[in-house]
Amino acid sequence: MIEKTIAHFEQLKIKQMVCYCGSCYNLLSKTMPAVYGKKLPFALISMFQWILQKADSGQISVVYPSDKHVAIHESCYVSELEKDFADTIHRLYSHIGMKTEKMEHCGENNLSCGMASAARDLNIFKSVLPAQWRRFQEARTTKTGYIAMNCPGCYLSMAMTAPFLGLKLLNMTEEILHAFGDTIQKPLSGRLFSIISSFIQRSPYLISQFDTSCWN
């Protein structure tokens, strides 16, 4: 997959790529060079960093400011990226008008959405749900009512449990784009059911592909 990706990207003849998804940015900029030993032939920048650069230079401005009070949930890969990535996210939230609160665990001591924990035993009841419960409890202590999530994966994994605790999740990719004037044709929340249904249908195959021999 990496070879096919690199071969395709080499044909683009570009100087810079903007990654809409933070997970993709982490994979291409950090994981791939470290694990596979190859780099892409152009510069990479996350969408968050790209937008903030344009906002700071006056190329774009906030059209629909948000006055939401939010607790910041940082994805698991934030601590792997450059410090500027986390700072950019926090600055963007404030730039569009939001009042932000940090949770007890953040930055280098951040707690994830729990999905990575499933790799331990493929049991969501023993790994994912306890991790999410702990995260939700921290969010509730901020008394904000909203959890701001920069990662679509975190949003999807926690969207099924958050309503039971009276918490609202914000997909910050969409919130930021909307604040700067973009129209969100079909929000991620509107695709939640179809995504989860597809995952459930494929889960037996996905589980069968795991090589668990090295865990014993």
Contacts in CASP RR format, 6 or more apart in sequence:
PFRMAT RR
TARGET T0000
AUTHOR 0000-0000-0000
METHOD contacts of the structure
MODEL  1
MIEKTIAHFEQLKIKQMVCYCGSCYNLLSKTMPAVYGKKLPFALISMFQW
ILQKADSGQISVVYPSDKHVAIHESCYVSELEKDFADTIHRLYSHIGMKT
EKMEHCGENNLSCGMASAARDLNIFKSVLPAQWRRFQEARTTKTGYIAMN
CPGCYLSMAMTAPFLGLKLLNMTEEILHAFGDTIQKPLSGRLFSIISSFI
QRSPYLISQFDTSCWN
2 32 0 8 1.000
2 36 0 8 1.000
2 38 0 8 1.000
6 38 0 8 1.000
6 40 0 8 1.000
9 17 0 8 1.000
9 40 0 8 1.000
9 41 0 8 1.000
9 42 0 8 1.000
10 41 0 8 1.000
12 42 0 8 1.000
14 42 0 8 1.000
15 42 0 8 1.000
15 43 0 8 1.000
16 42 0 8 1.000
16 43 0 8 1.000
16 44 0 8 1.000
16 45 0 8 1.000
17 28 0 8 1.000
17 40 0 8 1.000
17 42 0 8 1.000
17 43 0 8 1.000
17 44 0 8 1.000
17 45 0 8 1.000
18 45 0 8 1.000
18 46 0 8 1.000
18 47 0 8 1.000
18 50 0 8 1.000
19 25 0 8 1.000
19 28 0 8 1.000
19 29 0 8 1.000
19 44 0 8 1.000
19 45 0 8 1.000
19 46 0 8 1.000
19 47 0 8 1.000
20 47 0 8 1.000
20 173 0 8 1.000
21 151 0 8 1.000
21 152 0 8 1.000
22 46 0 8 1.000
22 47 0 8 1.000
22 48 0 8 1.000
22 75 0 8 1.000
22 77 0 8 1.000
22 150 0 8 1.000
22 151 0 8 1.000
23 75 0 8 1.000
23 77 0 8 1.000
23 151 0 8 1.000
23 152 0 8 1.000
23 153 0 8 1.000
25 44 0 8 1.000
25 45 0 8 1.000
25 46 0 8 1.000
25 81 0 8 1.000
26 77 0 8 1.000
26 80 0 8 1.000
26 81 0 8 1.000
28 40 0 8 1.000
28 44 0 8 1.000
29 44 0 8 1.000
29 81 0 8 1.000
30 77 0 8 1.000
30 80 0 8 1.000
30 81 0 8 1.000
32 38 0 8 1.000
32 39 0 8 1.000
32 40 0 8 1.000
33 39 0 8 1.000
46 85 0 8 1.000
46 88 0 8 1.000
47 173 0 8 1.000
48 85 0 8 1.000
48 88 0 8 1.000
48 89 0 8 1.000
48 92 0 8 1.000
48 150 0 8 1.000
48 176 0 8 1.000
49 84 0 8 1.000
49 85 0 8 1.000
49 88 0 8 1.000
51 60 0 8 1.000
51 92 0 8 1.000
51 176 0 8 1.000
51 180 0 8 1.000
52 88 0 8 1.000
52 91 0 8 1.000
52 92 0 8 1.000
52 95 0 8 1.000
54 60 0 8 1.000
55 61 0 8 1.000
55 62 0 8 1.000
55 92 0 8 1.000
55 95 0 8 1.000
55 180 0 8 1.000
60 180 0 8 1.000
61 180 0 8 1.000
62 95 0 8 1.000
62 96 0 8 1.000
62 97 0 8 1.000
62 179 0 8 1.000
62 180 0 8 1.000
63 179 0 8 1.000
63 180 0 8 1.000
63 181 0 8 1.000
64 178 0 8 1.000
64 179 0 8 1.000
64 181 0 8 1.000
65 96 0 8 1.000
65 97 0 8 1.000
65 179 0 8 1.000
66 96 0 8 1.000
66 97 0 8 1.000
66 98 0 8 1.000
66 175 0 8 1.000
66 179 0 8 1.000
67 97 0 8 1.000
67 98 0 8 1.000
67 99 0 8 1.000
68 98 0 8 1.000
68 99 0 8 1.000
68 146 0 8 1.000
68 170 0 8 1.000
69 98 0 8 1.000
69 99 0 8 1.000
69 100 0 8 1.000
69 101 0 8 1.000
69 144 0 8 1.000
69 145 0 8 1.000
69 146 0 8 1.000
70 93 0 8 1.000
70 98 0 8 1.000
70 99 0 8 1.000
70 100 0 8 1.000
70 101 0 8 1.000
70 144 0 8 1.000
70 145 0 8 1.000
70 146 0 8 1.000
70 147 0 8 1.000
70 148 0 8 1.000
70 170 0 8 1.000
71 100 0 8 1.000
71 101 0 8 1.000
71 102 0 8 1.000
71 103 0 8 1.000
71 138 0 8 1.000
71 139 0 8 1.000
71 142 0 8 1.000
71 144 0 8 1.000
71 145 0 8 1.000
71 146 0 8 1.000
71 147 0 8 1.000
71 148 0 8 1.000
72 89 0 8 1.000
72 90 0 8 1.000
72 93 0 8 1.000
72 100 0 8 1.000
72 101 0 8 1.000
72 102 0 8 1.000
72 103 0 8 1.000
72 106 0 8 1.000
72 148 0 8 1.000
73 103 0 8 1.000
73 113 0 8 1.000
73 135 0 8 1.000
73 139 0 8 1.000
73 147 0 8 1.000
73 148 0 8 1.000
73 149 0 8 1.000
73 150 0 8 1.000
73 154 0 8 1.000
74 86 0 8 1.000
74 89 0 8 1.000
74 106 0 8 1.000
74 107 0 8 1.000
74 110 0 8 1.000
74 150 0 8 1.000
75 112 0 8 1.000
75 113 0 8 1.000
75 149 0 8 1.000
75 150 0 8 1.000
75 151 0 8 1.000
75 153 0 8 1.000
75 154 0 8 1.000
76 110 0 8 1.000
76 112 0 8 1.000
76 113 0 8 1.000
76 114 0 8 1.000
76 116 0 8 1.000
77 151 0 8 1.000
78 85 0 8 1.000
78 86 0 8 1.000
78 89 0 8 1.000
78 107 0 8 1.000
78 110 0 8 1.000
78 150 0 8 1.000
79 86 0 8 1.000
79 107 0 8 1.000
79 108 0 8 1.000
79 110 0 8 1.000
86 107 0 8 1.000
89 150 0 8 1.000
89 172 0 8 1.000
90 100 0 8 1.000
92 172 0 8 1.000
92 176 0 8 1.000
93 100 0 8 1.000
93 148 0 8 1.000
93 172 0 8 1.000
93 176 0 8 1.000
94 100 0 8 1.000
96 175 0 8 1.000
96 176 0 8 1.000
96 179 0 8 1.000
96 180 0 8 1.000
97 179 0 8 1.000
98 148 0 8 1.000
100 148 0 8 1.000
101 142 0 8 1.000
101 144 0 8 1.000
103 111 0 8 1.000
103 135 0 8 1.000
103 138 0 8 1.000
103 139 0 8 1.000
103 141 0 8 1.000
103 142 0 8 1.000
104 138 0 8 1.000
104 141 0 8 1.000
105 111 0 8 1.000
105 138 0 8 1.000
111 131 0 8 1.000
111 134 0 8 1.000
111 135 0 8 1.000
111 138 0 8 1.000
112 131 0 8 1.000
112 135 0 8 1.000
112 154 0 8 1.000
113 131 0 8 1.000
113 132 0 8 1.000
113 135 0 8 1.000
113 151 0 8 1.000
113 153 0 8 1.000
113 154 0 8 1.000
113 157 0 8 1.000
113 158 0 8 1.000
114 127 0 8 1.000
114 128 0 8 1.000
114 131 0 8 1.000
114 132 0 8 1.000
114 135 0 8 1.000
114 157 0 8 1.000
115 128 0 8 1.000
115 153 0 8 1.000
115 154 0 8 1.000
115 157 0 8 1.000
117 127 0 8 1.000
117 128 0 8 1.000
117 131 0 8 1.000
118 124 0 8 1.000
118 127 0 8 1.000
118 128 0 8 1.000
120 127 0 8 1.000
120 215 0 8 1.000
121 127 0 8 1.000
122 207 0 8 1.000
122 210 0 8 1.000
122 212 0 8 1.000
128 157 0 8 1.000
129 161 0 8 1.000
132 157 0 8 1.000
132 158 0 8 1.000
132 161 0 8 1.000
133 161 0 8 1.000
135 158 0 8 1.000
136 158 0 8 1.000
136 161 0 8 1.000
136 162 0 8 1.000
136 165 0 8 1.000
136 167 0 8 1.000
139 145 0 8 1.000
139 147 0 8 1.000
139 167 0 8 1.000
140 165 0 8 1.000
140 167 0 8 1.000
145 166 0 8 1.000
145 167 0 8 1.000
145 168 0 8 1.000
146 167 0 8 1.000
146 168 0 8 1.000
146 169 0 8 1.000
146 170 0 8 1.000
147 158 0 8 1.000
147 162 0 8 1.000
147 167 0 8 1.000
147 168 0 8 1.000
147 169 0 8 1.000
147 170 0 8 1.000
148 170 0 8 1.000
148 172 0 8 1.000
148 175 0 8 1.000
149 155 0 8 1.000
149 158 0 8 1.000
149 169 0 8 1.000
149 170 0 8 1.000
149 171 0 8 1.000
149 172 0 8 1.000
150 172 0 8 1.000
150 173 0 8 1.000
152 171 0 8 1.000
152 173 0 8 1.000
152 188 0 8 1.000
155 169 0 8 1.000
155 171 0 8 1.000
155 188 0 8 1.000
156 188 0 8 1.000
156 192 0 8 1.000
156 195 0 8 1.000
156 196 0 8 1.000
158 169 0 8 1.000
159 169 0 8 1.000
159 189 0 8 1.000
159 192 0 8 1.000
160 196 0 8 1.000
162 168 0 8 1.000
162 169 0 8 1.000
171 187 0 8 1.000
171 188 0 8 1.000
171 189 0 8 1.000
174 184 0 8 1.000
174 187 0 8 1.000
174 188 0 8 1.000
177 184 0 8 1.000
178 184 0 8 1.000
END
